[in-house]
Amino acid sequence: MENPFLFLEKRLNHIEDLILNLDRNFGKLKLTETKSERESEYMDATEVAQLARVKLSTVYAYNTRGTIPIWSSETPIIYRRDEIIEWLANGKRLTDRLVKLMEERKLVKK
């Protein structure tokens, strides 16, 4: 019969090796990540539609009604990710802060 302590030592060594390999591989992933691979601070209408899980035409309708926070109304229309997330969290309604930002940008529909 094998010594139980030797068996435990083998298992612990194996677990330590697995942890070291995971740590090395995870470290490589962190080092190879670039800014382009991360989420961009700005979005286009297609990205907003995907994030909001609506059709692209719905995003354009929100633009027309002025019920979505727009960062720039130049073509193509640009949105800020944090503002869209805030808008979604508020039930697809502009918060007071977003209305103020839109007024400052002169993008409020009346």
Secondary structure, 3 states (H helix, E strand, C coil): CCCHHHHHHHHHHHHHHHHHHHHHHHHHHHHHCCHHHCCCCEECHHHHHHHHCCCHHHHHHHHHHCCCCCCECCCCCEEEHHHHHHHHHCCCCCCHHHHHHHHHCCCCCC
